[in-house]
Amino acid sequence: MPRMHEALPDPALGASLPKPERYAELRTRVAALLDDEEDWLAALANVSAAVYEWLPELNWAGFYLRKGGGLVLGPFQGRPACVRIEIGSGVCGTAVREGLTQVVPDVHAFPGHIACDPRSRSEIVVPVRDADGRIVAVLDLDSDRPGTFDDEDRRGLEALIAEVAPRIDWRRACAD
């Protein structure tokens, strides 16, 4: 079992690395946190915590799980959030409907943006797919600064999710 001090060093280190290295290190640390962990809730909670602590300028990081025809709040770090989001609504629902990562430099310019936290100014949402290619969740990151996320973040987070997704029992995580 990994020791927590080995899995998550000083978060200032993450902020000082160039983005490709920052995401590579985050993937390594998340893999250590997920080693031998079978509980989906514990795993996604630790992924949320690691992302929130390791990536700079975030004010929210977490998952929405696909349940009952919509998205339901899952493990997260940050202020209280919207509990349910309809597919096609807001940035998270749009990511599910389109099946593509959404990089939004200014949430106020995004049609239909759902303001769970009025401090949020930019957002990135990555669809999570199960082994059959179905979208089962999204990873949602918010920042209180405009323009926080870019294509490097998209690539880094998509690579992270590609490694995390096979380790989660999505059937149980998304059960009603």
HUKAGI-V219745 format. One record per residue. N is the residue number from 1. RES is the residue in one small letter. SS is DSSP state (~ for helix, > for strand, _ for the rest). PSI is psi in whole degrees, -180 to 180 (none if undefined). Layout:
BEGIN
n=N res=RES ss=SS psi=PSI
n=N res=RES ss=SS psi=PSI
END
This chain:
BEGIN
n=1 res=m ss=_ psi=133
n=2 res=p ss=_ psi=145
n=3 res=r ss=_ psi=137
n=4 res=m ss=~ psi=-38
n=5 res=h ss=~ psi=-24
n=6 res=e ss=~ psi=-33
n=7 res=a ss=~ psi=-34
n=8 res=l ss=_ psi=95
n=9 res=p ss=_ psi=-172
n=10 res=d ss=_ psi=121
n=11 res=p ss=~ psi=-20
n=12 res=a ss=~ psi=-28
n=13 res=l ss=~ psi=-44
n=14 res=g ss=~ psi=-42
n=15 res=a ss=~ psi=-25
n=16 res=s ss=~ psi=-14
n=17 res=l ss=_ psi=149
n=18 res=p ss=_ psi=150
n=19 res=k ss=~ psi=-46
n=20 res=p ss=~ psi=-41
n=21 res=e ss=~ psi=-38
n=22 res=r ss=~ psi=-45
n=23 res=y ss=~ psi=-36
n=24 res=a ss=~ psi=-43
n=25 res=e ss=~ psi=-40
n=26 res=l ss=~ psi=-43
n=27 res=r ss=~ psi=-41
n=28 res=t ss=~ psi=-45
n=29 res=r ss=~ psi=-39
n=30 res=v ss=~ psi=-41
n=31 res=a ss=~ psi=-41
n=32 res=a ss=~ psi=-38
n=33 res=l ss=~ psi=-31
n=34 res=l ss=~ psi=-11
n=35 res=d ss=_ psi=126
n=36 res=d ss=_ psi=13
n=37 res=e ss=_ psi=119
n=38 res=e ss=_ psi=-18
n=39 res=d ss=_ psi=119
n=40 res=w ss=~ psi=-38
n=41 res=l ss=~ psi=-47
n=42 res=a ss=~ psi=-41
n=43 res=a ss=~ psi=-50
n=44 res=l ss=~ psi=-32
n=45 res=a ss=~ psi=-44
n=46 res=n ss=~ psi=-35
n=47 res=v ss=~ psi=-47
n=48 res=s ss=~ psi=-46
n=49 res=a ss=~ psi=-42
n=50 res=a ss=~ psi=-45
n=51 res=v ss=~ psi=-48
n=52 res=y ss=~ psi=-41
n=53 res=e ss=~ psi=-35
n=54 res=w ss=~ psi=-34
n=55 res=l ss=_ psi=131
n=56 res=p ss=_ psi=160
n=57 res=e ss=_ psi=24
n=58 res=l ss=_ psi=144
n=59 res=n ss=_ psi=0
n=60 res=w ss=> psi=140
n=61 res=a ss=> psi=127
n=62 res=g ss=> psi=-174
n=63 res=f ss=> psi=145
n=64 res=y ss=> psi=132
n=65 res=l ss=> psi=142
n=66 res=r ss=> psi=115
n=67 res=k ss=> psi=140
n=68 res=g ss=_ psi=36
n=69 res=g ss=_ psi=4
n=70 res=g ss=> psi=-164
n=71 res=l ss=> psi=136
n=72 res=v ss=> psi=138
n=73 res=l ss=> psi=131
n=74 res=g ss=> psi=-159
n=75 res=p ss=> psi=138
n=76 res=f ss=> psi=170
n=77 res=q ss=> psi=135
n=78 res=g ss=> psi=-166
n=79 res=r ss=_ psi=161
n=80 res=p ss=_ psi=148
n=81 res=a ss=_ psi=169
n=82 res=c ss=_ psi=137
n=83 res=v ss=_ psi=-40
n=84 res=r ss=> psi=139
n=85 res=i ss=> psi=132
n=86 res=e ss=> psi=146
n=87 res=i ss=_ psi=131
n=88 res=g ss=_ psi=-10
n=89 res=s ss=_ psi=140
n=90 res=g ss=~ psi=-172
n=91 res=v ss=~ psi=-42
n=92 res=c ss=~ psi=-48
n=93 res=g ss=~ psi=-34
n=94 res=t ss=~ psi=-40
n=95 res=a ss=~ psi=-39
n=96 res=v ss=~ psi=-49
n=97 res=r ss=~ psi=-44
n=98 res=e ss=~ psi=-19
n=99 res=g ss=_ psi=24
n=100 res=l ss=_ psi=149
n=101 res=t ss=_ psi=136
n=102 res=q ss=> psi=120
n=103 res=v ss=> psi=114
n=104 res=v ss=> psi=103
n=105 res=p ss=_ psi=-28
n=106 res=d ss=_ psi=102
n=107 res=v ss=~ psi=-26
n=108 res=h ss=~ psi=-19
n=109 res=a ss=~ psi=-3
n=110 res=f ss=_ psi=120
n=111 res=p ss=_ psi=126
n=112 res=g ss=_ psi=15
n=113 res=h ss=_ psi=137
n=114 res=i ss=_ psi=116
n=115 res=a ss=_ psi=81
n=116 res=c ss=_ psi=-37
n=117 res=d ss=_ psi=112
n=118 res=p ss=_ psi=-13
n=119 res=r ss=_ psi=-22
n=120 res=s ss=_ psi=135
n=121 res=r ss=_ psi=-29
n=122 res=s ss=> psi=160
n=123 res=e ss=> psi=150
n=124 res=i ss=> psi=135
n=125 res=v ss=> psi=126
n=126 res=v ss=> psi=120
n=127 res=p ss=> psi=144
n=128 res=v ss=> psi=128
n=129 res=r ss=> psi=146
n=130 res=d ss=_ psi=-176
n=131 res=a ss=_ psi=-23
n=132 res=d ss=_ psi=3
n=133 res=g ss=_ psi=4
n=134 res=r ss=_ psi=139
n=135 res=i ss=> psi=120
n=136 res=v ss=> psi=-12
n=137 res=a ss=> psi=175
n=138 res=v ss=> psi=148
n=139 res=l ss=> psi=125
n=140 res=d ss=> psi=125
n=141 res=l ss=> psi=135
n=142 res=d ss=> psi=152
n=143 res=s ss=> psi=149
n=144 res=d ss=_ psi=10
n=145 res=r ss=_ psi=137
n=146 res=p ss=_ psi=149
n=147 res=g ss=_ psi=24
n=148 res=t ss=_ psi=-36
n=149 res=f ss=_ psi=145
n=150 res=d ss=_ psi=-169
n=151 res=d ss=~ psi=-32
n=152 res=e ss=~ psi=-39
n=153 res=d ss=~ psi=-43
n=154 res=r ss=~ psi=-50
n=155 res=r ss=~ psi=-44
n=156 res=g ss=~ psi=-43
n=157 res=l ss=~ psi=-36
n=158 res=e ss=~ psi=-39
n=159 res=a ss=~ psi=-40
n=160 res=l ss=~ psi=-49
n=161 res=i ss=~ psi=-35
n=162 res=a ss=~ psi=-30
n=163 res=e ss=~ psi=-32
n=164 res=v ss=~ psi=-45
n=165 res=a ss=~ psi=-44
n=166 res=p ss=_ psi=-13
n=167 res=r ss=_ psi=0
n=168 res=i ss=_ psi=139
n=169 res=d ss=_ psi=88
n=170 res=w ss=~ psi=-29
n=171 res=r ss=~ psi=-44
n=172 res=r ss=~ psi=-41
n=173 res=a ss=~ psi=-36
n=174 res=c ss=_ psi=11
n=175 res=a ss=_ psi=141
n=176 res=d ss=_ psi=none
END
